[in-house]
Amino acid sequence: MRWLAICFVALGAAWLAPTGASAQTRSVVVYCSHDADACELAGKTFERETGIRTSIVRKATGEYYAQLRAERDKPRADVWYGGTIDPLLQAAGEGLLAEYRSPNLGQLAPWAQSVTQRSGYRVAAIYKIIIGFGVNRELLARRKLVAPRCWSDLTGSAYRKEIELSNPVTSGTGYTILATLVTLYGEDGAFAYLAKLAPNVVRYTQSGTAQGPSVARGEVAVGVSFVHEFITQQLAGFPVDIAIPCEGTGAALGGMALVAGAPHPVEARAFYDWALTRDAQELANQTKNLIIPANASATVRPEAARFATAPMLDVDPMKFGQPDERKRLLTRWQREIGDAAR
């Protein structure tokens, strides 16, 4: 009798449990290259609002680009969400990402719609972050230095060993700065500028997130990075001021894409559609990730909104996102700037 009871319980459990197929249709796997807090909040919110079980894990864009290439024959992810758009465009060019024309694309600002269309609808632009200068005003005052306001100011001899940048070979932020300078001065002019700037650079960091803390703690007087890195330090009470270069500045776009051959394509499209909506894009306002959202009707936190109309250079993400162009520029940077700094 005991054996029969066990059998009935087991059969009942099997009958009540969802089938493997139906369980899969209610799941989505998201590779997230957004900031960690933005990844976590997006995953929890989407799952709560849709009932779709959401597995979301954060890694840098370079890591996920390599992982998607390794998983080409048997994809494990459904969506690649957030992170600078260049690696996503590279992945799209290699056939790793699927074309998708979301019904919510019309909600995006013109700059986001343009990039999405030019990618063949394989990568959507979902936010913008812009380059600026962060300075420690107390350190500048002690050293009797005036805060730089223009790219041309940074090469002045008064800033010798006072500036921190990131290495474009390892940092998406650094590559955005390089692309910005090439757009502003032309390629040869940009490398001449970087050579003139080099004596003033105390170090080129591996990551573009280092400049905010370095400036805030007074380790360096001036940092060049995305402005939200410095806004975070301002909100924490550090004596940090921000300037947008007077000649104009560049921006990096955050991207999103569906993985080609994704195991859960229906749920992947549901997440993609949701991520383009106003409510989803306003989630960033609850985090430290102060971005300019692509959704045209989304509200921007005041701390970030004051930079939304900054003078912008026309840095072409499609041009600088091309693998051959990126490799060529980085090779030249390493040869002429990186190796010389050792």
C-alpha positions in Angstrom: 0.0 0.0 0.0 2.8 2.4 0.9 4.4 1.6 -2.5 1.1 2.3 -4.3 0.7 5.6 -2.5 4.1 6.7 -3.6 3.3 5.9 -7.2 0.0 7.9 -7.0 1.8 10.9 -5.6 4.5 10.7 -8.3 1.9 10.4 -11.0 -0.1 13.3 -9.6 2.9 15.5 -9.4 3.8 14.7 -13.0 0.3 15.5 -14.2 0.2 18.8 -12.3 3.7 20.0 -13.4 3.9 22.0 -16.6 5.5 20.2 -19.5 9.0 21.0 -20.6 7.8 22.9 -23.7 5.3 25.1 -21.8 7.9 25.9 -19.1 10.3 27.0 -21.8 7.8 29.3 -23.4 7.6 31.2 -20.1 11.3 31.8 -19.8 13.8 34.3 -21.2 17.6 34.5 -20.8 19.0 38.0 -21.0 22.7 38.8 -21.3 23.0 42.3 -19.8 25.8 44.7 -20.3 24.0 47.6 -18.6 25.2 48.8 -15.2 24.6 46.1 -12.6 21.8 47.8 -10.7 20.0 48.6 -14.0 20.3 44.9 -15.1 18.8 43.7 -11.8 16.0 46.2 -11.8 15.0 45.4 -15.4 15.0 41.7 -14.8 12.8 41.9 -11.7 10.4 44.4 -13.2 9.9 42.5 -16.5 9.3 39.3 -14.6 6.8 40.9 -12.3 4.9 42.6 -15.0 4.7 39.7 -17.5 5.0 36.6 -15.4 7.9 35.4 -17.7 10.7 33.9 -15.7 13.7 36.1 -16.4 17.3 35.0 -16.0 19.5 38.1 -16.3 23.3 38.1 -15.8 25.6 41.1 -16.1 28.9 41.0 -18.0 30.9 43.6 -20.0 30.1 44.0 -23.7 33.4 42.5 -24.7 32.9 39.4 -22.7 29.4 38.8 -24.1 30.6 39.4 -27.6 33.1 36.6 -27.2 30.6 34.4 -25.5 28.0 34.8 -28.3 30.7 33.9 -30.8 31.5 30.8 -28.8 27.8 29.9 -28.6 27.0 30.5 -32.2 26.1 26.9 -33.0 24.0 26.5 -29.9 22.8 29.8 -28.5 21.9 30.0 -24.8 20.8 33.6 -24.6 17.7 35.3 -26.0 18.4 39.0 -25.7 21.6 41.1 -25.4 20.6 44.2 -23.3 22.6 47.3 -22.7 26.2 48.3 -23.1 28.0 50.4 -25.7 26.7 49.7 -29.1 30.0 49.0 -31.0 30.4 45.3 -30.0 26.7 44.7 -30.8 27.2 46.1 -34.2 30.2 43.8 -34.7 28.1 40.8 -33.6 25.4 41.8 -36.0 27.9 42.0 -38.8 28.9 38.4 -38.0 25.3 37.1 -38.1 25.0 36.5 -34.4 22.0 38.8 -34.0 18.5 38.6 -35.5 16.6 41.2 -37.4 13.5 42.4 -35.6 11.2 45.4 -36.2 9.5 46.0 -33.0 6.1 47.7 -33.1 7.5 50.1 -30.4 10.3 51.5 -32.5 8.1 54.4 -33.4 8.4 55.5 -29.7 12.1 56.2 -30.0 13.7 59.5 -30.7 14.9 60.2 -34.3 18.6 59.5 -33.4 17.7 56.1 -32.0 15.5 55.2 -34.9 18.1 56.1 -37.4 20.8 53.9 -35.9 18.4 51.0 -35.5 17.4 51.3 -39.1 20.9 51.5 -40.3 21.8 48.3 -38.5 19.3 46.5 -40.6 17.1 46.3 -37.5 19.5 44.0 -35.8 20.5 46.4 -33.1 18.3 48.9 -31.4 19.7 52.1 -29.8 18.1 52.3 -26.3 20.0 55.1 -24.6 22.8 57.7 -24.9 25.7 58.7 -22.6 27.9 61.6 -23.4 31.6 62.4 -22.8 32.6 65.3 -20.6 35.3 66.6 -18.2 35.1 66.0 -14.4 37.3 68.1 -12.1 38.0 68.2 -8.4 37.4 71.9 -7.7 39.2 71.8 -4.3 42.3 70.2 -5.8 42.3 72.7 -8.7 42.0 75.6 -6.2 45.0 74.3 -4.2 47.1 74.0 -7.3 45.8 77.4 -8.6 44.5 75.8 -11.8 41.5 76.9 -13.8 39.0 74.2 -14.8 39.3 73.2 -18.5 36.3 74.1 -20.7 37.5 72.9 -24.1 39.4 70.0 -25.6 42.2 72.5 -26.5 42.6 73.5 -22.8 43.7 70.0 -21.8 47.0 70.2 -23.7 48.1 73.3 -21.7 51.4 72.8 -19.8 49.6 73.7 -16.5 47.9 70.3 -16.5 51.0 68.2 -16.7 50.3 64.8 -15.1 46.9 66.1 -13.9 44.6 64.3 -16.3 43.3 60.7 -16.3 41.8 59.0 -19.4 41.0 55.4 -20.2 42.8 53.1 -22.6 40.7 52.7 -25.8 42.1 49.2 -26.4 40.4 47.9 -23.3 37.7 50.5 -22.6 34.6 51.4 -24.6 34.7 54.8 -23.0 38.3 55.3 -24.2 37.3 54.3 -27.7 34.4 56.7 -27.7 36.8 59.5 -26.7 39.1 58.4 -29.6 36.2 58.4 -32.1 35.1 61.8 -30.8 38.6 63.3 -31.4 38.9 61.8 -34.9 35.5 63.3 -35.7 36.6 66.7 -34.3 40.1 67.0 -35.7 40.3 64.4 -38.5 42.4 61.2 -37.9 45.9 62.7 -38.3 44.9 65.8 -36.3 43.4 63.6 -33.6 46.6 61.6 -33.2 48.7 64.8 -33.2 46.4 66.1 -30.4 46.8 62.9 -28.4 50.6 63.1 -28.7 50.5 66.7 -27.4 48.1 65.7 -24.6 50.2 62.7 -23.5 52.6 64.5 -21.1 49.6 65.7 -19.2 48.1 62.2 -18.8 49.0 60.6 -15.5 47.6 57.2 -16.6 45.3 55.4 -19.1 43.1 53.2 -17.0 41.8 49.8 -18.2 38.2 50.8 -17.5 36.2 54.0 -18.2 34.5 53.9 -14.8 37.7 54.8 -12.9 37.7 58.5 -13.6 34.7 59.4 -11.4 36.3 58.0 -8.2 39.8 59.2 -9.1 38.6 62.8 -9.5 36.3 62.5 -6.4 39.1 61.3 -4.1 41.5 64.0 -5.4 43.8 61.4 -7.0 43.7 63.5 -10.2 42.5 67.0 -10.9 40.8 66.2 -14.2 39.1 63.1 -15.6 37.6 62.5 -19.1 34.7 60.0 -19.1 31.0 59.8 -19.5 29.3 62.5 -17.5 27.2 60.2 -15.5 30.3 58.8 -13.8 30.9 62.3 -12.4 27.2 63.0 -11.6 27.3 59.9 -9.4 30.1 61.5 -7.4 28.4 64.8 -7.2 25.3 63.1 -5.7 27.6 61.4 -3.1 28.7 64.9 -2.0 32.2 65.0 -3.5 33.6 68.4 -4.8 33.2 67.5 -8.4 32.3 69.9 -11.2 31.4 68.9 -14.8 32.0 70.6 -18.1 31.1 69.7 -21.7 33.9 70.6 -24.2 33.2 73.9 -25.9 34.1 72.4 -29.3 31.4 69.8 -28.9 31.5 66.2 -27.6 30.8 62.7 -28.5 28.4 60.1 -27.2 28.1 56.4 -26.9 24.8 54.7 -27.6 23.6 51.8 -25.6 22.3 48.9 -27.6 19.9 45.9 -27.5 19.4 43.0 -29.8 17.8 39.6 -30.2 20.2 36.6 -30.4 20.0 34.7 -33.7 18.6 31.2 -33.1 17.5 32.2 -29.5 15.9 29.3 -27.6 12.9 31.4 -26.5 12.1 33.7 -29.5 8.6 34.7 -28.4 9.7 35.7 -24.9 12.8 37.4 -26.4 10.6 39.7 -28.5 8.3 40.4 -25.5 11.4 41.6 -23.5 12.6 43.6 -26.5 9.3 45.3 -27.0 9.0 46.1 -23.2 12.5 47.5 -23.0 11.6 50.2 -25.6 8.6 51.5 -23.7 8.6 54.7 -21.6 8.1 52.9 -18.3 11.0 50.5 -18.9 13.4 53.2 -19.9 12.5 55.4 -16.9 13.7 52.6 -14.6 17.2 54.1 -15.0 16.0 57.1 -13.0 15.8 54.7 -10.0 19.4 53.7 -10.3 22.9 55.4 -10.5 22.8 54.8 -14.2 21.9 58.4 -15.3 21.4 58.0 -19.0 19.5 59.9 -21.8 16.8 57.4 -22.8 16.0 56.6 -26.4 12.2 56.7 -25.8 11.2 60.2 -26.8 8.6 60.5 -24.1 10.6 59.1 -21.2 11.4 61.5 -18.3 15.1 62.2 -17.6 16.3 62.9 -14.1 17.2 66.6 -13.8 20.9 65.7 -13.0 21.2 64.1 -16.4 18.7 66.2 -18.3 20.9 69.3 -18.1 23.4 67.6 -20.4 20.8 66.3 -22.9 21.1 69.4 -25.1 24.9 69.7 -24.9 26.7 70.6 -28.2 27.2 67.3 -29.9 29.6 66.2 -32.7 28.3 63.9 -35.4 30.3 60.8 -34.3 29.0 58.1 -36.6 28.4 54.9 -34.6 28.1 52.8 -37.8 31.5 54.0 -39.1 33.4 53.6 -35.8 31.6 50.3 -35.0 32.9 48.6 -38.1 35.4 45.9 -37.0 38.1 46.8 -39.5 37.9 50.5 -38.7 38.0 49.9 -34.9 40.9 47.5 -35.2 42.9 50.0 -37.4 42.4 52.9 -35.1 43.2 50.9 -32.0 46.4 49.5 -33.6 47.5 53.1 -34.4 46.6 54.3 -30.9 48.7 51.5 -29.3 51.6 52.2 -31.6 51.7 56.0 -31.4 50.3 56.6 -27.9 50.0 53.5 -25.8 53.5 52.2 -26.4 55.1 55.6 -26.0 53.4 56.0 -22.5 55.3 52.9 -21.1 
